[in-house]
Amino acid sequence: MIAGEALEAIRWDERGLVPAIVQDAASKAVLTLAYMNEESLQKTLETGETWFWSRSRQELWHKGATSGNTQQVKAIRYDCDGDALLVQVIPAGPACHTGAYSCFNEELPLAADVAQAGAQQDWKTEEAEKAGKAALGLDRTLHAGEDRFRILSVLEEVIARRDVERPEGAYTTYLFERGIDKILKKIGEEAAEVIIAAKNHSADELRYEASDLIYHLLVLLREEKLPLDDVMAELDRRHNK
């Protein structure tokens, strides 16, 4: 059974339920929102895979029991009020019944997005475009402040989506379907090309080849189910020594 203190910390609603936010433990993408009762939470803890309570069918359901798209639980946390769970998982397939990697695929436009779209329609010259971007705060470089490593998070999530959804014709799909040997071969090739670019003292060539190497390394991390966060944590531990 769940430890008494942990049970008491969770604030079940009047139906005996608590919302469970399911997150990819590697990419950190939010996959779905479901509900758990005490029994489904207990089964989740015991089996190491997600179980939920279906409000429409009024029954327990084991994610992936029929489809095979199970979710291996890596950690479960509850918030400061105890009225929501964060379940971090390694998904074996799509989280959404539509076959999508995540259930959260639709986006509501913010006022700034609407303003940006309107401004883009009015940009007639390069100078006007630059002025419009500055007014909207879009003229910052990728290396400015908090945005410096944003693309790594974006790329990690895109790769995670490709791994789960396997869209036909995508290069990342091709790598995952060919498997670990193909991925390692590509990393070897890209590493060699980085060396050649550096020997050529070509900044453009080195930038291009280094980008290829980082991309293939992220594919490898996904294939081996190793979050990029773990690599960052290892670098941090080394730094703190």
N, C-alpha and C positions, 0 to 999 in steps of 0.2 A: 504493500500500500504506500501511497504518498506520505512522506514525513508529515507529522501533525502540524508543525510550524509552517511549512510551505502551504499546506491546505488552508490553514487559517488566514494566510496572507492573501489568498485569492478571493476576490469579491465576486461571487456568482450573482447574476441578475435574478429577477423574480422567477425566471423559467429554469434556473439552475445552470445557466450558460455563461461562457466568457468568450469574447472575440479572440481569435488566434490569427495573427498576421504571420504568414509563411514567407520566408525570405531565403533566397539562394545563399548558402553559406559562403560560396566562393565569389560570385559576382556582386553580391549584396542587393540584387534586384528583388523587389517585392513581387512575389508570385501570385498570391491570392489572399483573400480574407475568408476565413471559415469560423465555425463555432465549435467549442468543446464543452462537454459536461464533465463531471468528475470521472465517470466511467471511461469516456474516450481519452481523457488525459492520462488516466491510469494505464490504459492499453498502449498509448503512445510511449509512455515511459518504460513499460515492460518489454515491448517488442522492438523499440528503436525505429519504428516507422509511424507515420502520421495516421491517426484515427480522429474522426470528427463526429459531430451530431448533426444530422440533416434536419433542419427545421421544417422543410416541406414534407418529407417522408416520415418524420418522427421516428428515426431509427439511427443506430450507429452505422458509420461507413468507413471502411478502410481505404484510404486513397491508393488507387492503383490495383485494387484487388481484381478488377475485371480487365482494365486496360493494360496493366503491367507498369503503369507510370507511377511507381511507388516513390516515396520521399524518405530517404534515410536521415534521421534526426541527428544533428550534430550538437545542438544546444537548445534549451528552452529558458527564456527569461520572462519575468513579469515586471510590469511597470511600477512606478512609485506608489500608485494608488491601488495596485493589485487587481485592476479591472480590465487588463488586457495582457495577452501573451504574445511574445515574439518567438516564433519557432524557426530556427535556422536549419536548413536541410540541404542535402545533395539530391537533386531530382534525377530520377531514372528516365524521365520523359516529360512531356508538356504538363504544365499545371492546369491549364484551361481546357474545358471540355471541347473547345473549338479546335484544339490541336496547337494552340499558340503556347509559347514558352511561359508567358505570364498572362493573367486575366486582365491586367491593367494596360490596355493598348489604346484606349481612346483618350483624347486630351481636350480640355476646355480651354479656349483661347483667353489669355489674359489681356487686360486693357493695353498693356505695353506691346503685346504681339499685334493687336489690331492697329495700333498707332504705327508700328514698324511697317506693316504691310501697306498702309496708306502712304507712308513716307516713301517707300520704295517705288510706288507708282509715279511719284512726282520727280524722281531723280532723272534729269535729262542730260546732265553732263557729269563728268568725273568729279568736278569741284562740288557740284550739288550733292553727289553721292557721299563724298567725304564729310560734308557738313551735316548731312542727315544722319550718318552713322555716329558722328560725334555727339549730336543732340540726343541720340537714343542710347548712348553709352556703349556702342558696338565697335568703337575704334580701338579698344584695348587689345594689346598683343596677347597671344596665348601664353606668354611667359610672365604675365603680370599677376603677382600675388597668388590668390587662391585658385586661379585658373591654370596654374603652371602644369599640374599633372592631371587635369580633368580628363584629357583625352584617353589616358590609360584606363580610367574607370569606365568611360564610354565604350572603349574597345573591348574591355573585359566582358561587359554585358552583351555586346553584339556577338562576340564569340560564344558566349553561353547560350544565346538564342539559337545560333547556328547549330550548336551541338545538340540541342533538344529538338528543334523544328526540322533540321536537315533540308532546307529548301533546295530544290533541284537546280543545278547549274552554278551554285555558289562555290567558290574556291575553298572556303572553310569547311563546307560540307564534304567536299572531295577529300580533304586532309583527314577528317574524322573517320570517314568511311574506309580509307586506306589503312588507317591505324597508326600505332606508335612507331613502327619502323619507318614509314613514309615521313612522319613528322620529324623524327630524329635526323633522317637523311636531309631534309630541307634545312634544318638548323645547322647541320654541318656545312652545307653548301653556302648558306647565308653568312656564316661565321668566316668562311674562307674569302668570300667576296668583301666582307668588311676589312679583312687584312689587306687584300689587294688594293682597295680604295685608299686605305691609310698609307700604303707604300707609294701610291701614286700622288699623294699629297693633294687629293682633290676633295675639297670640302663638300661640293655638291654630290659627288659620287658617294662619299662616306655617309652623308646625311641620308641618302636614299637607301643604301645597303644596311645601315644601322636600324632604320625604320623597319625594313624587312625582317631583320633578325629579332627585333623586339616583338613584332607581330607573331612570328612563328614560336617564340618562347612563350607568349601568352597562350597560344593554342596548346602547347605542350603542358603548361600548368593546368589548363582545363581538362585535358585528356587524363592527367594524373590526379585530378580533383584536389589540386593544391591551390588555395586562394592566394592571390597576389599579396593580400594583407599579411600572410605568413612570411613571405619573402621580405616585405617591408619591416616586419617585426624583427626578423633575423638581422637585417642591416642596423636597426636601432639598437639591438642588444650588442652588436659588435662596436658600434659607435660609443655606447655607454661604458664599454670596458676601458 
